[in-house]
């Protein structure tokens, strides 16, 4: 397969990559597709880095912004993970660097457990419910913690 700019998916059954289109998705990093909800989910590429959703790749436009966590202004995002737990449930993990006045820095990680359901009386037909938000200070290896 010729590799270039665009949107790709990986079929875990056939173990093959497939090019879905030339357009880039409006997310930072990887996106997750929830077949039950019929939407793609990902993290916005700009502050406040909310979870967002879209229901079509053509054209790739965000239809829903699901406010999960607003970081303080002095927090700079270093990494994020979106884990699809199935049945409309997700875990969002975000790692931030915070710099102090004395040139020191610390890390802060936020884990958000949430559920997304179809809802006809909501704009766009989706409703997000946050179940739990957990802040972990000075967690240096969020990659291992999430996985």
N, C-alpha and C positions, 0 to 999 in steps of 0.2 A: 504494500500500500504506500502510495506517495504521501509524505507528511508535509503539511504546510499549515498556514493559519486557518482557523475554522473551529468548529465544534465537533468533538469526537465522543463516542460512547464505547464502553467495553462490555461485551456480553460475557457474563461469568459462566454461562453454560458452554458456549462454543470456544471460549478463551480467545476471542478475536475482537480487534478494534474495528469500528465502523465510523466513517465520516458522516456526520449528520447534516452538515451544511457549511457554507463559506463564512457565515456570520459568527462573530464572537458573542458569547453570552454576557449579559450585563452584570456579572458577578465577579468577585475576586476569588481566584482559585477554582476549586472543584465545585460542581453543582450535584444535587441529588434529585432524582426523579421519583415521585411517589405515584405509583400506578393507580392506587385507590382514589386519590384526590385529583389525578390528572394534571398535576402541576410540577414544574421544576422549582427547586428551592436552592438558594445560595445566599452568600453574604454580600451586602452592598460594598462597592470598592472605595467608598469614601465615608468619612465620619458622619454619623455615629456607628457605622458598620452594622446596621440592622439586618435581620433575616428578611429576605424578600422572595417573592414567588411570581412565576409567570406560567401561563398555560399553553403557550405555543412557542415554537422555535422560529416561526416565520410570521412577521418579523420579530426578532428577539427584544421584546419590551417588557419591563417590569410592570405588572398589574397590581401587585399588593406589596405593601411594606408593613412588616410585622414587627412592631417595636419590642425588642427583647431586652436591651440594656443600653443605657446612655452613659458612656464613660466620662469621667471628669475631663476637663480641657487639657490638663497636664499629663494625661495618660496617652501613650503612643502604642498603637497595636503592633505587635511583632509577629503574631501567628493566630490562626483561627482554625477550627475544625467544626464540621457539620456532620453529625452522625444520624442517619435515618434508622430509627429503631423499629419501624414498621407501624402499620395501622395509624398513620398520621402523627406519630410521636417522634420527637427529635431531641437530641442533646446538642447544644451549641457550646463550644469551648473557645474562649478568647484569652490570649495572653498579651499583657501590656507591660511596657517599661514606663517607670515613673522616675523622672530626674528631680533631685532636690536642689536647693539653692547652693549647697556646698559641693557641687559636682559629683555627688554620689547618686546612685540609682538603685532601684529595687524593682522586683517583678510582682505583678498582680495578675492572677488568673480568675476568670469568672466562668462558672459552669451554669447553664440555663437548661432546665428540663421543661419542655413545652409540648403541647398537643394542638394540632390544626385539624379542624373539622369543616365540612361543608355547612354553610348556613345561608339560606336564601334571603334572610332579612339583613345581611351585612353587605356593604359595598364590595363587589367582586366575588361574593359568595363564599368567602372563607372567614373563619373565626379562630383566633389564636388564644389559647389559655396557657399562661405560665403556671407551672406547678411548683417549681422551686428554683431559686437562684442561690448559688453558693459562691462566696468569695474566698479565695485561697491566697494569702500573702506569701511572697518569696518562694513560690514554686518555680524552680529553675528549669525543670524538664517536663513541660506540659505535654509534650509528645508522648512520653511513656505513660504519664498519668491518664491521658485520654484513652490510649490504646490498651 
